[in-house]
C-alpha cells in the first residue's frame, strides 16, 4: 500500500521493506529477507544519503542477517561500517551507536573473540544507561552481552 500511495522509492517504503525483512528473518525465512534488506538499503541511501543514521541501522540489520546466514566476514564489515557511520553522525554515546556497538560485541563474542568483545560490551552498556530508561530493551540486551562476555573470560 505504501508503494502505491507514496511511490516505489519513498523512504517510508524503505522502512516497510526493512520491517518485513526483520519479520522474515525472525521466522528463519532468510532467502526472502535478504533482497528486502538490500532494497531497503538502496532506497535509504537514495532518500537520506549514504552517511545517514537510517542507512547505518539498515547496514546493522543486514549484518545481523549475514551473521545468521554464516557470512561472518561480511557481517563484521557491515557492523563496523554501521558503527562508524553512527559514531560520526550521532556521537559515541547515542543509544543507536551504543546498541550497534553491543551487536558488534555480541558478534565478536560468538566468534570467540572475547578479548575484543568485552570492552565494546562495557562501553555499550555505559552509553545506553546514560541515554535510555533503566528497563529499556537495548539495556537488557547490552547487559546480556556483557554478562556472556564476562563469563567467557571467567570474570564477573
N, C-alpha and C positions, 0 to 999 in steps of 0.2 A: 504494500500500500504506500509506503514511503517513496518508493521509486516512482510510482505513478503521480503522487501528489507533489513531490519535491524535485524530481528528476533523478536520473540514474547516478549522477556524480555528486549529489548533495552530501555534506558532512554527516547529516543525520542518518543517511543510508549507510555510511561507513560504520556508525555506531550500531545500527541494527545488524549489519553483517558480522561485526565483532561479537555481539551478544549471542547471535545464533551459533557462531563458531565455538564460543565458550560452552554453550549448551551441548553441542555435538561432541566436543572434546570430553566433557564430563561424563558422557554416556559411552565413551570408547569408540565413537564414530570418527576416527582420525582422518581417514581419507576424504570424508565430506567436509571436515572442519578446515583443513589446510587451504583450499582455494578461497574460502571465505575470509580467512585471516589475511591472505595475500591481497585480495581485492580491497579489503578494508584499509590495509596499509597504503595501497596505491591511492585510494580516494583521500585518505587523511593527509598524505604528503601533498597532494594537489590542492586540497582545501586550506590547509594550515601552513604549509611549508615543511621542509624536511627536518627542522630542528624544534618543532613544537612538542610540548609535553604529551599531547594526544598521540602523536606519532611514536613517541618513546614508549608509551603504555601499550600501544599496539605491537611494537617490537618485543616488549616483555611478554605479552600473551603468546606471540609467535615463538619466543624462546621456550616457554613452558611446553608448547606443542612439540617443538623439536626435541626437547628433553624426553617427553613421553613417548616419542617415536624412535628413540635411540640415536638421534643425531646430535651427539653431545658437543662436538666441536662447534657446530652451527649454533646450538643453544647458548653455549658460553659466549660466543662472539656477540650474539644478539642481546644477551643480558648486559654485557659490558657496554655495548653501544647505547642501549636504553638508559643505563645508569649515567653514562657520560652526558647524554642529552639532558636528562632530568637535572643533573647537578648544575650544568651550565644555565639552564632555563629557570630553575626554581630554587637552587641552593642545596647544600648538603643536608640540611635539617628538615626540609619539606617532607610531609608524610608520604608523598608518592616516591620521592627519592629514597627515603628510608625503607619503604615497603619493597621497592625494587632491589635495594641492597640486601634485604632479607631473602628475597627469592634467589639472588646470586649466591648468598651464603648457603642456602639450602642445596642448591645445585652442587656447589663445591663439596659440601658435606657428603652428599650422596655419591660423589665421585671419589670419595676417600681422601679429600684434601682438607682435612680438619684444621690444620695449622693456618691455612688461608681463610677458612670459613669463620673461625672463632672471632677474630677482630671485627669482621663485617657484621656478624650477628650481634655483637655487643653494641656497635655503633648504630645499627639499625634500631634496636630496641630503645636506646637512649633518645634517638631522634623522634621516634614515634611517641614515646612518653611525654616529650616536650610539646607535641603538637596535637595529640588526639586524646579524647577522654579515656579513662582507665580501662573500661570494658570493651573498647573497640576491637573488632576482629583482626585488624592489622597488628595490634599489640599482642593479641593472643597468639597469632601466627609467629611473630618475632620471638616471643617467649619460648615457644615450642622449638623453633630452630636453634636458639641459644642453648636450651636445655639439652638437645641432642648433640650439639657441638661440644658442650662441656662433658657430657657423658662419654663421647668418643675419645676425649683426651684424658678422661679419668679425673676431671675436676668438677667442683660444684658451684 
